[in-house]
């Protein structure tokens, strides 16, 4: 059954051929209870640039991604983060030690994209290569074709801000360290990620345990 699923994904989504050697990761169902009260999480929210290299458990990754932009209304597939005209144009990629994955909120899975460690390409800061997870927020401009480039850029940046703040609040609530980053060699990273011309890197965000 697992092999059949992988074959279906490779046929339906050719981009995944770049990830030979990686398999889709089914995420555990996110826990939607617990954590700090909102006002306390806001009080604790901060940027941190020192990270422990210890891996994040898959349960933590699942909960964090759901908080970032998971589906909180299954009947409509609406998300925990708003997006202009419900375009849902921002995709979340995860750069981990073993490879690059794409978060599929509907299937609650990590889809393999690129085999190998590209964390060092996700930013100019020295800590990015050792932190366990670097999130990369990518706008799918094909979902914004009816907008002018200026308006599309504005909404993509705004919608990324909503997602990154959700990650900040999740990290504050559960004792994780995070920082959102814009200092990226975007052409080099886009090439490593095998992005299409109509995909645009907006920001990256590092997540891990405090050092």
C-alpha positions as a Markdown table, in Angstrom:
| # | Residue | x | y | z |
|---|---|---|---|---|
| 1 | Unk | 0.0 | 0.0 | 0.0 |
| 2 | Unk | 2.8 | 2.4 | 0.9 |
| 3 | Unk | 4.6 | 1.7 | -2.4 |
| 4 | Unk | 1.4 | 2.2 | -4.3 |
| 5 | Unk | 0.9 | 5.6 | -2.7 |
| 6 | Unk | 4.4 | 6.7 | -3.6 |
| 7 | Unk | 3.9 | 5.6 | -7.3 |
| 8 | Unk | 0.6 | 7.6 | -7.5 |
| 9 | Unk | 2.3 | 10.6 | -6.1 |
| 10 | Unk | 5.2 | 10.4 | -8.5 |
| 11 | Unk | 2.8 | 10.1 | -11.4 |
| 12 | Unk | 0.5 | 12.9 | -10.3 |
| 13 | Unk | 3.1 | 15.3 | -9.1 |
| 14 | Unk | 6.3 | 15.1 | -11.2 |
| 15 | Unk | 8.2 | 17.5 | -9.0 |
| 16 | Unk | 8.6 | 14.7 | -6.4 |
| 17 | Unk | 11.0 | 12.8 | -8.7 |
| 18 | Unk | 13.7 | 15.2 | -7.4 |
| 19 | Unk | 13.3 | 13.5 | -4.0 |
| 20 | Unk | 14.4 | 9.9 | -5.0 |
| 21 | Unk | 15.4 | 8.3 | -1.7 |
| 22 | Unk | 12.9 | 10.1 | 0.4 |
| 23 | Unk | 9.4 | 9.0 | 1.2 |
| 24 | Unk | 6.2 | 10.9 | 2.1 |
| 25 | Unk | 5.9 | 11.3 | 5.9 |
| 26 | Unk | 2.4 | 11.0 | 7.3 |
| 27 | Unk | 2.1 | 13.4 | 10.2 |
| 28 | Unk | 0.3 | 12.6 | 13.4 |
| 29 | Unk | -3.0 | 14.4 | 13.9 |
| 30 | Unk | -2.3 | 17.8 | 15.4 |
| 31 | Unk | -3.1 | 18.3 | 19.1 |
| 32 | Unk | -5.5 | 21.3 | 19.3 |
| 33 | Unk | -5.4 | 21.7 | 23.0 |
| 34 | Unk | -2.7 | 22.7 | 25.5 |
| 35 | Unk | -0.1 | 25.4 | 25.4 |
| 36 | Unk | -0.1 | 28.8 | 27.0 |
| 37 | Unk | -3.0 | 31.2 | 27.2 |
| 38 | Unk | -2.8 | 33.6 | 24.2 |
| 39 | Unk | -1.9 | 36.7 | 26.2 |
| 40 | Unk | 1.0 | 34.8 | 27.9 |
| 41 | Unk | 2.2 | 33.5 | 24.6 |
| 42 | Unk | 2.2 | 37.1 | 23.2 |
| 43 | Unk | 4.2 | 38.2 | 26.2 |
| 44 | Unk | 6.8 | 35.4 | 25.6 |
| 45 | Unk | 7.0 | 35.9 | 21.8 |
| 46 | Unk | 10.6 | 36.8 | 20.7 |
| 47 | Unk | 13.2 | 36.2 | 18.0 |
| 48 | Unk | 16.1 | 33.9 | 18.9 |
| 49 | Unk | 19.3 | 33.3 | 16.9 |
| 50 | Unk | 20.9 | 30.5 | 19.0 |
| 51 | Unk | 19.6 | 27.0 | 18.5 |
| 52 | Unk | 20.2 | 23.5 | 19.8 |
| 53 | Unk | 20.8 | 21.1 | 16.9 |
| 54 | Unk | 18.5 | 18.4 | 18.5 |
| 55 | Unk | 15.8 | 17.2 | 16.1 |
| 56 | Unk | 12.2 | 18.2 | 16.6 |
| 57 | Unk | 9.9 | 15.3 | 17.2 |
| 58 | Unk | 7.5 | 14.6 | 14.4 |
| 59 | Unk | 4.6 | 15.4 | 16.7 |
| 60 | Unk | 6.0 | 18.9 | 17.3 |
| 61 | Unk | 6.5 | 19.4 | 13.6 |
| 62 | Unk | 2.9 | 18.4 | 12.9 |
| 63 | Unk | 1.5 | 20.7 | 15.6 |
| 64 | Unk | 3.6 | 23.6 | 14.5 |
| 65 | Unk | 2.6 | 23.3 | 10.8 |
| 66 | Unk | -1.0 | 23.0 | 11.7 |
| 67 | Unk | -0.6 | 26.2 | 13.8 |
| 68 | Unk | 1.2 | 27.9 | 10.9 |
| 69 | Unk | -1.4 | 27.2 | 8.2 |
| 70 | Unk | -3.2 | 24.0 | 8.8 |
| 71 | Unk | -6.9 | 23.3 | 8.1 |
| 72 | Unk | -9.1 | 24.3 | 11.0 |
| 73 | Unk | -12.4 | 24.1 | 9.2 |
| 74 | Unk | -12.4 | 20.8 | 7.3 |
| 75 | Unk | -15.8 | 21.5 | 5.7 |
| 76 | Unk | -14.4 | 24.4 | 3.7 |
| 77 | Unk | -10.6 | 23.6 | 3.8 |
| 78 | Unk | -10.0 | 27.1 | 5.4 |
| 79 | Unk | -6.8 | 27.6 | 7.3 |
| 80 | Unk | -5.5 | 28.8 | 10.7 |
| 81 | Unk | -3.9 | 31.7 | 8.8 |
| 82 | Unk | -5.9 | 34.1 | 6.6 |
| 83 | Unk | -5.0 | 34.7 | 2.9 |
| 84 | Unk | -6.2 | 37.4 | 0.5 |
| 85 | Unk | -9.4 | 36.2 | -1.3 |
| 86 | Unk | -8.7 | 32.8 | 0.2 |
| 87 | Unk | -6.0 | 32.2 | -2.5 |
| 88 | Unk | -4.0 | 30.1 | -0.1 |
| 89 | Unk | -1.0 | 30.9 | -2.3 |
| 90 | Unk | 1.8 | 30.4 | 0.3 |
| 91 | Unk | 3.4 | 27.0 | 0.5 |
| 92 | Unk | 5.5 | 25.9 | 3.4 |
| 93 | Unk | 8.7 | 24.0 | 2.7 |
| 94 | Unk | 10.8 | 22.4 | 5.4 |
| 95 | Unk | 14.6 | 22.1 | 5.1 |
| 96 | Unk | 15.8 | 19.3 | 7.4 |
| 97 | Unk | 19.0 | 17.4 | 7.6 |
| 98 | Unk | 17.8 | 14.6 | 5.4 |
| 99 | Unk | 16.1 | 16.7 | 2.7 |
| 100 | Unk | 13.5 | 19.2 | 1.7 |
| 101 | Unk | 9.8 | 18.6 | 2.2 |
| 102 | Unk | 6.6 | 20.4 | 1.3 |
| 103 | Unk | 3.7 | 20.6 | 3.8 |
| 104 | Unk | 0.5 | 19.2 | 2.4 |
| 105 | Unk | -2.2 | 20.6 | 4.8 |
| 106 | Unk | -5.0 | 18.7 | 3.2 |
| 107 | Unk | -3.3 | 15.3 | 3.4 |
| 108 | Unk | -1.5 | 16.2 | 6.7 |
| 109 | Unk | 1.7 | 15.0 | 5.2 |
| 110 | Unk | 5.3 | 16.0 | 4.4 |
| 111 | Unk | 5.9 | 15.5 | 0.7 |
| 112 | Unk | 9.5 | 14.9 | -0.4 |
| 113 | Unk | 11.0 | 17.3 | -2.8 |
| 114 | Unk | 14.8 | 17.2 | -2.7 |
| 115 | Unk | 17.1 | 14.6 | -1.1 |
| 116 | Unk | 20.0 | 16.0 | 0.8 |
| 117 | Unk | 20.7 | 18.8 | 3.3 |
| 118 | Unk | 20.1 | 22.3 | 1.9 |
| 119 | Unk | 19.7 | 24.1 | 5.2 |
| 120 | Unk | 22.9 | 26.2 | 4.7 |
| 121 | Unk | 21.2 | 27.7 | 1.6 |
| 122 | Unk | 18.2 | 28.9 | 3.5 |
| 123 | Unk | 19.9 | 32.0 | 4.8 |
| 124 | Unk | 23.2 | 33.9 | 5.3 |
| 125 | Unk | 23.3 | 33.5 | 9.1 |
| 126 | Unk | 25.6 | 30.8 | 10.4 |
| 127 | Unk | 23.0 | 29.1 | 12.6 |
| 128 | Unk | 20.7 | 28.0 | 9.8 |
| 129 | Unk | 22.9 | 25.1 | 8.7 |
| 130 | Unk | 22.7 | 23.4 | 12.1 |
| 131 | Unk | 19.2 | 24.3 | 13.3 |
| 132 | Unk | 16.9 | 21.2 | 12.9 |
| 133 | Unk | 14.2 | 22.9 | 10.8 |
| 134 | Unk | 14.2 | 25.9 | 8.4 |
| 135 | Unk | 10.8 | 26.8 | 7.0 |
| 136 | Unk | 10.7 | 28.5 | 3.6 |
| 137 | Unk | 7.6 | 30.4 | 2.6 |
| 138 | Unk | 7.0 | 30.3 | -1.1 |
| 139 | Unk | 4.3 | 32.1 | -3.0 |
| 140 | Unk | 2.7 | 30.2 | -5.9 |
| 141 | Unk | 2.1 | 33.0 | -8.3 |
| 142 | Unk | 0.0 | 30.8 | -10.6 |
| 143 | Unk | -2.8 | 31.2 | -7.9 |
| 144 | Unk | -2.5 | 35.0 | -8.2 |
| 145 | Unk | -2.5 | 35.4 | -12.0 |
| 146 | Unk | -5.5 | 37.8 | -11.9 |
| 147 | Unk | -3.6 | 40.3 | -9.9 |
| 148 | Unk | -0.9 | 42.8 | -11.0 |
| 149 | Unk | 2.6 | 41.9 | -9.9 |
| 150 | Unk | 2.7 | 44.7 | -7.4 |
| 151 | Unk | -0.6 | 43.6 | -5.7 |
| 152 | Unk | 0.5 | 40.0 | -5.8 |
| 153 | Unk | 3.8 | 40.8 | -4.1 |
| 154 | Unk | 1.9 | 42.8 | -1.4 |
| 155 | Unk | -0.6 | 40.0 | -0.7 |
| 156 | Unk | 2.1 | 37.3 | -0.7 |
| 157 | Unk | 4.2 | 39.2 | 1.8 |
| 158 | Unk | 1.2 | 40.0 | 4.0 |
| 159 | Unk | -0.1 | 36.4 | 4.0 |
| 160 | Unk | 3.4 | 35.1 | 4.8 |
| 161 | Unk | 3.5 | 37.5 | 7.8 |
| 162 | Unk | 0.3 | 35.9 | 9.2 |
| 163 | Unk | 1.8 | 32.4 | 8.9 |
| 164 | Unk | 5.2 | 33.3 | 10.4 |
| 165 | Unk | 3.4 | 35.0 | 13.4 |
| 166 | Unk | 1.4 | 31.8 | 14.0 |
| 167 | Unk | 4.7 | 30.0 | 14.1 |
| 168 | Unk | 6.1 | 32.6 | 16.6 |
| 169 | Unk | 3.1 | 32.1 | 18.9 |
| 170 | Unk | 3.3 | 28.3 | 18.7 |
| 171 | Unk | 7.0 | 28.4 | 19.6 |
| 172 | Unk | 6.4 | 30.8 | 22.4 |
| 173 | Unk | 3.7 | 28.6 | 23.8 |
| 174 | Unk | 5.7 | 25.4 | 23.7 |
| 175 | Unk | 9.2 | 26.7 | 24.6 |
| 176 | Unk | 10.8 | 26.6 | 21.1 |
| 177 | Unk | 13.2 | 29.1 | 19.6 |
| 178 | Unk | 12.5 | 30.8 | 16.3 |
| 179 | Unk | 13.4 | 33.7 | 14.1 |
| 180 | Unk | 12.0 | 34.9 | 10.7 |
| 181 | Unk | 14.6 | 35.8 | 8.1 |
| 182 | Unk | 14.9 | 37.7 | 4.9 |
| 183 | Unk | 18.6 | 37.6 | 4.3 |
| 184 | Unk | 18.6 | 34.8 | 1.6 |
| 185 | Unk | 20.3 | 34.2 | -1.7 |
| 186 | Unk | 16.9 | 33.6 | -3.3 |
| 187 | Unk | 18.1 | 32.5 | -6.8 |
| 188 | Unk | 20.5 | 29.9 | -5.3 |
| 189 | Unk | 17.9 | 28.6 | -2.9 |
| 190 | Unk | 15.2 | 28.5 | -5.6 |
| 191 | Unk | 17.5 | 26.5 | -7.8 |
| 192 | Unk | 18.3 | 24.0 | -5.0 |
| 193 | Unk | 14.5 | 23.7 | -4.2 |
| 194 | Unk | 13.7 | 23.0 | -7.9 |
| 195 | Unk | 11.1 | 25.8 | -7.9 |
| 196 | Unk | 9.2 | 26.8 | -11.0 |
| 197 | Unk | 9.5 | 30.2 | -12.5 |
| 198 | Unk | 6.1 | 31.1 | -11.1 |
| 199 | Unk | 7.1 | 30.3 | -7.5 |
| 200 | Unk | 8.7 | 33.0 | -5.4 |
| 201 | Unk | 10.5 | 32.7 | -2.1 |
| 202 | Unk | 9.2 | 35.3 | 0.4 |
| 203 | Unk | 10.9 | 34.6 | 3.7 |
| 204 | Unk | 12.5 | 31.8 | 5.8 |
| 205 | Unk | 12.0 | 31.0 | 9.4 |
| 206 | Unk | 14.3 | 28.9 | 11.6 |
| 207 | Unk | 12.8 | 26.7 | 14.4 |
| 208 | Unk | 14.4 | 24.6 | 17.0 |
| 209 | Unk | 15.1 | 24.1 | 20.7 |
| 210 | Unk | 16.9 | 27.0 | 22.5 |
| 211 | Unk | 20.6 | 26.6 | 22.8 |
